[in-house]
Amino acid sequence: MRLLGAVRTLGVLALVGCAALLGAVSAEAAVGCPKGERWVDHAIVSGDTLSAIALTYGTTMRSIERQNTGLDRDSLRIGKKLGFCVVDADDTPDEPSKGSKKSKGSKKSKGSKKSKKPKGKSCGNSGEITEYKVVSGDVLGSIASSFGVSENSIVSRNSKLKQNRNSLKVGQNLKICVEKGRRKGSPACGNRTPIFEHIVLPGDTPSEIAGRYGIRRKDLYRLNHRLKGNDRGLQFGQKIRICPEIAPRVREKLVHTVAAGENIGTIALKYGLTPNELVRFQNGRLKDRNSLKVGQELTVYRDGGIAPGFGGKSNEDKGVLKGGVQLPSGSRYVVKNPYNAWGTAKTVRLIQSAVVRYRKKVGGRGPKIHIGDISRKAGGKFPPHRSHQHGRDVDIGYVLKGSVANEIRFVRANKKNLDAKKTWRLIKAFIDSNEVRYVFMDYKLQKIVYEAAKELGESDATLNELFQYPRGKGRTHGMIRHWRRHVNHFHVRFRR
């Protein structure tokens, strides 16, 4: 969208497809809104796109266009006012007037049944507004994760959070736009998730695509045989089949017009990208990334909402443990609390195998591995953990050095006491089981371990595939991702 030399939308590149339709002026704009809807006026500001405006008010781009004759979604002007009808979330059915006749058999009494709860307001592509009441221990990130949405999506619909996103209070009601339902899992994905088709963008590589969906390149090759051994054969617009572990998002294609004082880094930061990603999006048209000119136009692909069929509230952290197995003591590791070390037989086997792989890599040298909580004997709620309920999660202490190397308790890791190279080998030993869904670790520690892995000779492709770093802790990418309170241990979640 062109905003007087700022940002011009070229349309929504929704990976599931989206149509752009223009129509005549609607009667609602002239004579008022239909029952159950209300009129709103929106003044366009810098950064607005028609899709973002529609998402904010829970309506559609087509509806806004119908009610604003002559509107060009590619030429929105700052300050221009748009008027349109939206569903009134607070609307309730009108009481019948005194002169109106009651329908046959109707009765007005105290004992009459309440009418059915009205359907939630629609939002996004095929979503519905849901209200969530904040409970003790909630943080914005955990709420967003449980509903499969972004933190920014929640903030945009809750005015108090716009002022301060850390202002959550117990009992506070939040409006959240979630998908109406999740599609059934595909047998090709082990029934964990539906198949998704990724549309290749300029600069995409198998490692970049794999990281975007939290999977390995080998998972990508399994569903797309022609890619293996032909990493550079990707073509813009090509469709790639994915079994995503990270919910896929629609993408908007924008054009950013360079303003005075901007550079590749500041522009990339504005859209939640890395500088290299922004450069790749130019598809070879950017000759010198260090000599941008005022007025120069850059192509940007920005993430939007969750793709239809992949949202909805997820309860995968909740569950019980049936037929659990207790992790036995071992010569190569220490169990912090055996009473909390119950898991599935598969989890216990994978932990033991990972430790063996790690010890071989380091030649048997170094301190024992410190293993924390898995689950209780029968699983279920396990405070203060939000997960650890079904025997597929395990907390592992970072490999430390110096006086704290053999501490059984988990010790806060930092640049001085963290043995970053051994920690990387340990994390990689778990990931190489090919059964890991994700690893949670503190973002600052990610940087230290990332650099150590690079020193050990890990390829850029592997690092790009596995690490969230250096994209920022708010960007969901890779298997290794930030989660608060993981500065003294990392958390591994295994697949079913």
Summary of the structure (lengths in Angstrom):
residues: 496
radius of gyration: 26.0
end to end distance: 43.8
largest distance: 90.2
contacts: 1433
relative contact order: 0.10
helix: 26%
strand: 20%
